[in-house]
Amino acid sequence: MKRFTFWPQAYLGLTFNWGALLGWAAIKDSLEPTVILPLYIAGICWTLVYDTIYAHQDKQDDLKLGVKSTALWFGDSTKHWISAFGTTLIGGLALSGYNVELAWPYYYFLTAAAAQLAWQISTVDLSDRADCNMKFVSNKWFGALVFSGIIFGRLAS
């Protein structure tokens, strides 16, 4: 995709997060749009955030090879773009949680996840490969917070 579009991270998000739709359908034997659409959009936005940060590690090589990425497309506006995707991500997760009636612990953990995401975006040095990699890897903590919120939010329901 990097040879054809500046949006390979979006393509990755569309395909990688398809599992959320399949998982819901397999477990619930339905497709509840009020739950799965905000969840799917949130997943796509998360992929756009973390993979754009990751792509900033490769931007010099991408230029030499003549391939494209959101890191190159967004350029100096990257933090604005990934902030918007991050906001949409948290909103989508909040809406999905609300629509499946997760209890208050979910929102506590989601707030912590939002703070972790805000830290990533606000502190990443997009010209420092090591820092980009560190922020990319820190997404394991974002995921762990969201997962914990789902578990504890369901247990308290």
RAPEPE-V852477 format. One record per pair of residues at least 4 apart in sequence whose ideal C-beta (glycine too) atoms are under 6 Angstrom apart, sorted by the first residue. I is the first residue (numbers start at 1). J is the second residue. If there is no record, write none. Layout:
# RAPEPE-V852477
i=I j=J
i=I j=J
This chain:
# RAPEPE-V852477
i=1 j=5
i=1 j=8
i=1 j=11
i=2 j=8
i=2 j=67
i=2 j=68
i=3 j=67
i=6 j=68
i=6 j=73
i=9 j=48
i=9 j=51
i=9 j=52
i=9 j=70
i=12 j=16
i=12 j=47
i=12 j=51
i=13 j=17
i=13 j=44
i=13 j=47
i=13 j=48
i=16 j=47
i=17 j=40
i=17 j=43
i=17 j=44
i=19 j=23
i=20 j=39
i=20 j=40
i=20 j=43
i=21 j=36
i=21 j=40
i=24 j=28
i=24 j=36
i=25 j=31
i=31 j=36
i=33 j=37
i=34 j=99
i=35 j=96
i=35 j=99
i=35 j=100
i=36 j=40
i=38 j=92
i=38 j=95
i=38 j=96
i=39 j=96
i=41 j=92
i=42 j=89
i=42 j=92
i=42 j=93
i=45 j=85
i=45 j=88
i=45 j=89
i=46 j=89
i=47 j=51
i=48 j=52
i=48 j=85
i=49 j=82
i=49 j=85
i=49 j=86
i=50 j=136
i=50 j=139
i=52 j=70
i=52 j=71
i=52 j=82
i=53 j=124
i=53 j=132
i=53 j=135
i=53 j=136
i=54 j=136
i=55 j=69
i=55 j=71
i=56 j=71
i=56 j=126
i=56 j=132
i=57 j=129
i=57 j=132
i=58 j=62
i=59 j=71
i=59 j=72
i=62 j=67
i=62 j=69
i=68 j=72
i=70 j=74
i=74 j=78
i=74 j=81
i=77 j=81
i=78 j=126
i=79 j=83
i=82 j=86
i=82 j=121
i=83 j=121
i=86 j=117
i=86 j=121
i=90 j=114
i=93 j=110
i=97 j=102
i=97 j=106
i=102 j=106
i=102 j=153
i=103 j=153
i=103 j=156
i=103 j=157
i=105 j=152
i=105 j=153
i=105 j=156
i=106 j=110
i=106 j=149
i=106 j=153
i=109 j=145
i=109 j=148
i=109 j=149
i=110 j=149
i=112 j=145
i=113 j=142
i=113 j=145
i=113 j=146
i=116 j=141
i=116 j=142
i=117 j=142
i=118 j=122
i=119 j=123
i=120 j=124
i=120 j=135
i=120 j=138
i=124 j=135
i=125 j=131
i=149 j=153
